[in-house]
Amino acid sequence: MYKPIRDYAIIGNRRSAVLVAKNGSIDWAPAPYLDSASVFAAVLDDAKGGFWGIRPEGEFTSTQQYIRETNVLVTTFETKEGTVDLVDCMPIRLSGDSMTMAQLLPESEEIFEIYRKISCAKGSCRMKVIFYPKFDYARGETKLRIAEHSIVAQKEQMEGILISKATYEIDSADRAIAFLDLKEGETHYFAFRFNTLEIPSKEDGYYENAIEQTKEFWKEWINRCDLEVCAVEYPWHETVMRSSLILKLLFLEPPGSVAAAATTSFPEEIGNGRNWDYRFSWIRDSAFTLQALFWLGHIKEADAYVKWLVSVCRKAEGHHPERLQTMYGLRGQTKLTEFTLDHLEGYQKSPPVRVGNAAYNQDQWDIYGGMLNMMWRLCKTRPDYVITPELWDELCIFANYVGKIWRQPDEGLWEVRGGKRHFTHSKVMCWVALDRAIKLAEMKSLKAPLEQWKQECDAVHKEVMKKAWNEKRQAFTQSFDREELDTAALLMPVLGFIDGEDPKMKATIQRIEQELSMGDGLFLRYTNAPDDGMSSGREGGFLLCSFWMVDALIFAREHEKAKKLFETLLGYANHVGLFSEEIDPVTKEFLGNFPQAYTHIGLINSAFYLSFDPDTLKKIAS
């Protein structure tokens, strides 16, 4: 039986991440990297996908929580006879510096690890372990065999090992099953390692030390902040810290790329086919992620990402340096060919299961604005940040390119697959690209064609004000000379394109509240049906759009209304503070890929905007 998406927590090691259900089952684990094929994928086919379950044999209740300031998870099982804690973590292997990851290895050589520990805290409990790996998205057979203190799993050239001192039997479905009788104070350790059959140690202390070191890593990172005083007010501080820890899990380090989400093919609506693979680095999402981390004083990540992106652009074959792709693979892949895994039935029987993403070769002009806005925010946050000549050359190429193409249509923020249009948000972000390039050149006294950029910047602004404003609708619309609404218009004051108290902006907010609200703080992305050739069902409330509404209300000086909406949205988090992409407006169940970086970015930004005074907000938008 499929579990609700909101019943999952996530652990990771900045190379990959896995989903752990409230019942102790690991149901999603790509290995060794986040964009690799899965070794457990019960979320995509509960019969074929594979899982690794640890739970009491009889009836139980369970709760989950993260160890404070870490991404180490504790699931607590309560039975009539006793209480057992299950600790889950992916150990972080560092190289030299206490925060530096070892270099990436080829996919067939990188070792992937999950460590699990069960401890009986009270009474006694009989625990059941089911180890059912299905390598390579469950394509073909994964065979198990029992070895000394271990279970060996193999599929062709792929191999992995479960290290455990329990006694296992392998059933007819090729599942390794064991039972453990624990008494108060007793502990048992498990380790799964993929791409190796080596047992690093037979001593429990080895695995305990790795778990403790991983805790310390996360605590050190969350407290390694360049700001003297955090601006986020109580009671939101802990919520923002959890969101920042989730964002950090979605990094691949090195090189510093950022995934949009940890999963593929969680449906936007059950049964309608809008299932996408989000395990890639969208420039737009990454730029927003890094801006959110700026607020928290984490600057190192931005520098690493910029260097990675420039390197990818320079190495890309057949591409001019100004032709940024919408997204890249986490390891710099430029071809993200999309295909389906038809042998998997999909989450809650909602096919297809997609790998890759065909939107990688779309034209989406907003990405240039996202990149240059990130650099501008970085330099405002850290005035001593040095823009090297090589980096400035690349940024100038991007700005010059925007000056050439902003009059052309594109596929837009929402990656429509039904043809190009003159999307308002794309044009606004072209203005942002030019505006930030001008400001960077002036701030850093860098050589640039300023007059040319200023002329194009002014032209974009005039065009948007003329063609995006619809007098009949009394709103800025989704695209030029059309009537559909889009919540992306709510970003205009945050980006400094228009004053938040401008009558046209306030009218747009009101119109979006009237036509895109689904009630209970939830909003549709746009009024028109998705132009993607899929079935015409109604998608869920897009959580990021709700946070955009919070921001727009703040910039419109409606602080109390914004605060009330923000606190409503916080109530949609799951039991460990995670958010998906969308919420079903009726059942309030999670929809879409999970956990979703965009949603957590929106939360962090809104929390900071709510904490800032009016003068600070003006500086942000300037």
Beta strands, then each sheet from edge to edge (+ up, - down):
strand 1: 8-12
strand 2: 17-21
strand 3: 25-30
strand 4: 38-40
strand 5: 51-56
strand 6: 61-66
strand 7: 73-78
strand 8: 82-89
strand 9: 112-132
strand 10: 143-147
strand 11: 150-155
strand 12: 158-163
strand 13: 168-170
strand 14: 176-183
strand 15: 187-194
strand 16: 251-252
strand 17: 257-258
strand 18: 281-282
strand 19: 327-328
strand 20: 339-340
strand 21: 354-355
strand 22: 469-470
strand 23: 475-476
strand 24: 517-519
strand 25: 522-523
strand 26: 541-542
strand 27: 582-583
strand 28: 590-591
sheet 1: 1+ 2- 3+ 4-
sheet 2: 1+ 2- 3+ 5- 9+ 8- 7+ 6-
sheet 3: 1+ 2- 3+ 5- 9+ 14- 13+
sheet 4: 1+ 2- 3+ 5- 9+ 15- 12+ 11- 10+
sheet 5: 16+ 17-
sheet 6: 18+ 19-
sheet 7: 20+ 21-
sheet 8: 22+ 23-
sheet 9: 24+ 25-
sheet 10: 26+ 27- 28+
end
